[in-house]
Amino acid sequence: MSAVVVLLFFLPPTILAMFLIWNSSKKQRKPLKIPPGNIGWPFIGETIAYLKPHLATSMGEFMEQHISRFGKIYSSNLFGEPTIVSADPELNRFILHNEGRLFECSYPRNVRQILGEWSMLVVVGNMHREMRTISLNFMSHARLRKQMLREVERHILLVLNSWEDDSTISTQEEAKKFTFNLMAKYILNLDPGKAETEQLKREYVTFMKGMISAPLNLPGTAYKKALQSRSCILKFIGQKMEERRSSTYDECKKIEEDDLLGWVSKQTNLSTEQILDLILSMLFAGHETSSVAIAFSVYFLECCPKAVHQLREEHLEIARRKKQLGEFGLSWEDYKQMEFTQCVINETLRLANVVRFVHRRALRDVQFKGYDIPRGWKVIPDFAAVHLDPSLYHHPQEFNPWRWKTGSSNATTTGTSNFMPFGGGPRLCAGLELAKLEMAVFLHHLVLNYRWESDEPDHAIAFPFPHFTKGLPIKVHTIT
């Protein structure tokens, strides 16, 4: 008889019971089954390789190699933390739809510093729900129909009408000009071309350069300059708030009907700091992602004449009908008739992957498909890897808008359940309908009024946001 067994005879009953329970639970406890993977270098892990610039229309060498070696769910060390990366659409949906219960938004500290602790991108829980509700109410279906459509079309025409026949333009810059002017009007009631609008745009450009740079808060670095520009932008917005407070009732009421700053100041009890961060995050989200998507649509269409032809026919039919009725300006009914246009938009978003991945953290131990995701671990649902998965999409790197037509045999994916360009769950992008409206109206006027071709070869790089290295220069020709 062993010494341990002999000792048990002399233990008090309560201690004996505790020992037996502990010993039983120890035997039953199974080791965690973490997905296979590689932790890389100490602290930095595999972050540099994961963020290595690559063609935006690919998932990148890092993802390809890791999926090939470890599968669609693997472990790594990214952004200084143990991480589960998912290229599995089921797990991605599970993560996004369990926001606040099993997972929580968790962006790196440098992102929170530059966007703000109260940015809608980084806040969680009740604060995020409140801010998202504000955004959804302001961008309601009725408001999109009655006000935003007209404003979107006006700002698009301001840009397109400035193009001269046989001239070369930077598609990326022109798209950014449109989306910035629209968001400046929509958020702060600023008119395009005004001195204060241009000053805000310059600060914002500096701010965005810091978003895609190394987070080195040292004098002279792009990140340091971005933080300084952030302060200037917030000061500018704060001055606008003070001007509203000193305005007469009638003046203030008129402005509040037109822009987000007035709306959020009137409709909520958010603090000044919270309002400023919300406004900045809306400017960032509404300007950057939409402009990149528009540039990509021009890029993909230039390489697909068949799609341009079908797109032009769809919009010519809309234009002919409006002419017969003596109507000017697009209506919501016209927008809903743009069926092939929506196919082009979906395919652009699938192949371009403007938002490639998001950051989440496990709030508790989670099991999925036989794997354990430990509490506190970072989790990254990678949308690009899903959208470019050949088991879900036939020839995934081919621009094929017809795959989105009902009954098409070009896509093996079931419906749109694997298609998540705007995220999903409680953090589904509040501006997704506005983004699709902007793209549709831009394409309407583009194909009706211009032909275009590449002026010089260009390609888009993901680092970490997709952008064209040369701005996508095209030569435009007016259609008479």
N, C-alpha and C positions, 0 to 999 in steps of 0.2 A: 504494500500500500504506500502510495507516494506521500511525501511530507505535506503537500497541499491538501490532499484528501483527509489526512489525519487532523490537520488544523481546522478544517471545516466543522468537525465534531464539537469543537470548543468555542465556536463563534456564537454570539447571541442570535436569536431567530431573525431579527430585523436586518442585521448586517448580512446574515446568510442569504436572506431573500434578495437583498440589493445586489450581492455578488452574483447570484444565479441569474438575475435579470440582465445584468451587465454582460455576463459571459454569453448568455443566449443571444443578445442583440449583436454582440461582436461577431458571433458565428454567422448570423443572418445578414449582416451588412456586406453588401457587394461593392467591390471597387468601382469607381465611376468609369463609364465607357465613353471617354472623350473621343470625338472624331479624329481620325488619323491626320497627321500634318507635320509641320516643321516650325520650331520656334525661332530659328535664325540667330542673329547676333544678340548679345545681351542688351537689354533695354530697347534699342531701336527695332529689334526683331527683324521682320521682313518688310518694314514700312517703305523703305526706299525702293525696293523692287516692286512692291504693290502699286506705288504711285508713279513708277517710271513712265515717261511719256510714250504713248503709242498711238497708232491710228485710231481715231474716234469711232470708226466703223468696225472695229474689232474689239474683242474682250481683252486683248493684251496678252503678251507672252506669259506673264506671271500666272494669270488665271488659267490659260490653256494648259500650262504645264502642271499646275496644282490639281486641276480637275482630272487630267489624264492620270496623274499619279495617285491621288487620294480619293477622288470622287467629287460629287457636287456639293458635299458638305465636308469641310475640313477645318482643322485648327491651325492657328498661327499666332504670331505676336505682332500686333499692328498698333501703331500710335502709342507705344509704350505699355500695352496691356495685352493679357491673354485674350484671344479672339476666336470666335467661330465665324467663318465666312460661308455664306450660303448662295449657291447657284441653283438651288432646288426651288422651283416655283411653289410647291406646297408649303415648305418651311417658310418661305418669304411671306406668303399670305398669312400663315399662322402667327408669325412675328408681328406683322403690321396690324392684324385684327385683334391682337391681345395687348395692345398698347394700354399701359396703365394697370394692367392686371398681372401679366407675366413679364412684360418688357417695358422699357422706358427710353425715351429719346436721350442720347448721351453723346454730344459732340465734343471734340477736343477743346481744351481750354483756350487755345489761340482763336478758334472760331467764335467762342463766346465773347472773348475780349473785343474782337473787331466788329461783330454784329451787335453786341450788347447783351447783358444778362437778361434783359426783358424782351429780347427778340422773339418773335413768334416761332422762329426756327428752332430755338433751344429751350424755351420754357416748357414746363410739363404740368400735368394735373389740371386743377381748376383754372389756373391762369391761362393755360393754352386753350382750354375750352372756351373761356370768355373771349379771348382775342380772336379765335377762329369764328365764333358766333358773330362778332362785330364785322369781320371781313365778309362772311356769307350774307349777312343782312344787307351790307352795303352793296355787294355784287349780286343782289337778288335777280331772279329770272326777269321780273318786271323791269328792273332798272337796266339790265342788259338790253332788253327789247326797246325800251322807250328812250333811253339816253345814251348808253355806252356804244351801241351800234353806230349811231350817228357820229359820235365823237371819234370812234375808231376809224371810220371811213374818211372823215375830214383830215385827220393827221396822216393817214396813208397817202391821200392825194397831195398833201403839202410836200411830201417827199418825192413821190413819183413824178409829179408835174415839174419838178426842178431838173429832171434828167433831160439832157439834150440829145438829139438824134446822133447816132454814131459816136457817142461819147463812152468813155470807160469810167466805171464807178466801182467802189468797194462795196460789195453786197453786205458784208458784215457791218461796216460803218453806217451804211444807209439804213439797215434794219435797226441798229442801235439808236440812230437818230429818231426814227419813228417811235420805237417803244419808250425811249426816255421822255420825249416830248409828251407822249400820251400819258405816261405815269405822272409826270410833273403836273400836268393839267388835272388829272384824275385825283391825285393825292393832295396837291397844294394849290390848285387853281392858277398855275403859272402858264403864261402864254409862250409858245415857241418863238425863239429869236430875241426875246427880251434880254437885257443885260443880266438881270438876276438869274434868269433861267440858264444862260450860258455859263455864268459863274458857278452855279450849282453843278452843272454838267462837268466842268473841269475838275471840281473837287471829287465828284463821283468817279471819274476816270482814274484818278490817283488812288481812290479808295479801292477800286476793283483790282488794280495792279497788285495791291498788297494782299488781296484775297488769294491770289494764285502764286504768291511768293513764299519763301521760307520764313517761318514765324520768328525772325530775329529782331527783337526790339532794341536795335542799336541805331545811333545817329547815321542818317544817310541811306538806310536800307528801305526797300519798298514797303516793308511791313510797318516800319516806324512812320513813314510818310502817310501810309493809309490810316493809321491811328490818329494822326494829326488832321487828316481830311475828314475823318469821322467826326472829330470835335467841331470842325467848321460846319459840316452839314447839320449836326444837331443844333448848333448855335443858330444857324439860318432858320431851321424849322421852329426853334423856340421863339425867335423874333416874330415869325408869322403868327404864332399863337398869341403873343402879346398884342400884335396889331388887331387880331380878332377881338380880344377882350376890350380894346379901347374903341372899337367901331360902334356905330349906332346900331340899334336893334335891327332895323330894316336891312342895313348893309350886311350885318353878320348873318341874318337869316338867309339871305340870298346866297352867300358863299357856302353856308352849311349845307344847302341843297345840292351843291355842285361838287364838293371834294371831300375826301376821306378825313382830312384834318378837322374840318368843321363837324363832320358827322361823329367822329369818335369823341371829340371834346364835349359834344352835346348829349350823346346817347349813353355814355359810360361814366363810371367813377374812377377810372384809371388815373394814377398819378402822372405828373408831367413827365417824369423819367420813363415811365412805362409807355406813354403815348409816343414819346420821341423814338424809342427803340422799335415800337410797332411800325411807325411810319417809315423808318429806315429799312426795316426788314421787308416791308411791302414794296418799297422802291427797288430794292435789290431783286426780290423774287419776280416782280412784274416786268422788270426791264431786261435782266440778263437772260433768263431762260427763253423768253419769247423771241428775242432778237436772234439768238443762236438757232432756234428751231426754224425761223423764217429763212435764214441764210442757208441752212441745210436743205430746205425744200427747193430753193433755187438751184443749188448744187446738184441734187439728185435728178431734178427734172431736166437739167441741161444735158444729162447723159441718157435720157429716156424720151426721145421725140414722140414715141407712141403715146406716152402718158400726157405730154404737153398737148398733143392734138386732141385727145379725148377731153382733157380739162378745158381747152379753149372752146370746144363744141358745147360743153355744158354751160359755160358762162356766156357764150354768144346767144344761146337759147334764152337765158335769163334776161340778157340785154334787149333782145328782140321783143320779148313779152312786155317789158317795161316801156319800151318805145311805143308799142301799140296802145298801151293804157295811158300814155302821156305822163308817166311817173318818173321822178328823179330821185336818186339816192336809193340804196339798198334797203329793203324791208326785212323783217324777221322771217316772213314767208319765203323771200328769195333765199335767205341763208339756209333755211331748212330744205330747199330744193338742191343744195350742193352735195349730192350723194357721192359722186366720184371724188370730189374735193376732199371729203372726209376720209376716203380711202387713202388719198395722197398724204393727208395729215397724219393718219395712223402709221403709215409705212415710214414716213419721215421720222416720227418720234421713236418707232421701234429700232430703226437702223442707226439713228444719230445718238440716241441715249443721252439726252441733255443732262439728266440727273442719273448718274451711273450707279450710285449706291447711297445708303443712308446709315447712320450710326444709331445703334440701340444697345441697351444693357439689360441683362437678365435680372429681374427683381427677386427671383427665387430659383431653386433648382428646377430645371425643366427637362423632360424626356421627350424625344421626338425621333421616330423611325429607328428606335433601338440605341440612340445616342443620348448622352447626358450633356446638358448645357448648365454648368455650375452657376449658382447665384453670384452676381457681381461681374461675370465675364462680359466683355464687349461682344456684340453680335452685329454682323454686317450683311444685310440682304443685298446681294449684287444683282441689280436689274439688267445690266448690260449682258451679263453671262446668260441670263434666261432668254432675253430677246434675240440673242445670236446663237441659240442652241439648235443644232441641226435636227435633233430628235423632236423638236417642237415646231420648227419652221423649215419648209423645204428651201434649200439654197438660201440660208439666212442672210448672207452678205450681198444678196442681189436685191436691188430696189424693185419691188414688185407690188404696186398698190392694188392690183387685182386680187391679191390674196385675201383682201378684206371684204370682198364682195360676198354677199350671202350665198352659201352653197358652193363656194370656191373649193377646188381640190388642191389648191396651191399651198394651203396651210394645214398642217396636221394638228395644230393646237385646237383645243376644244373651246369654241367661242372666243372670248377675250379674257378668260380667267387667268391666263399667264402673262397678260399684257398690262404692265404697271408703270407707264411713263410718268404718272402723277402720284406714285405711291399708292397708299390704300389705308383702310381702317379709319380711326378717329383723326389721323393726321393727313388724310387725303387732301391734296392741294386745293385750297379754297378758290384759287383763280383759274382752275382748269377750263371752265367754260369760256372765260374771257380769252385765254390763250388760244383756244381753238377758233374762236371768233376772229381774233386778230389775223391768224394764219389764213383763214378762208377769205376774208375781205382783201387781204394783201394779194393773194393769188388771183382773185377775181379781176382786180384792176391791172395786175401785172400781165396776165395772158391776153387780156383784151387790148392792151395798148403797146405791148413791147414784144419783140423777139430778142433773144440774147444768146451769146456764146462766150465761152471762157476766153479771157484776154491773155492769160498765161496760166500754166499748170499750178494748181494749188491743192492742198489736202488739209484735212482737219486733224488736230492732235488733241488728245485728252490729257490735260495736265493742270489741275485735276478736272477743270471744266473744259468741255470741248471748244475749240476755237480754230479758225483758219489761219495758217501761218502768215499768209500774205493778204488776208482780209477778203479773199475770194473776189478778185477783180474780174468783171465781166464787161463786155461791150454790148451796149443796148441799141436797138434800132426801133424807131417809132413805127407802129402799124397805122397806116393811113386809110 
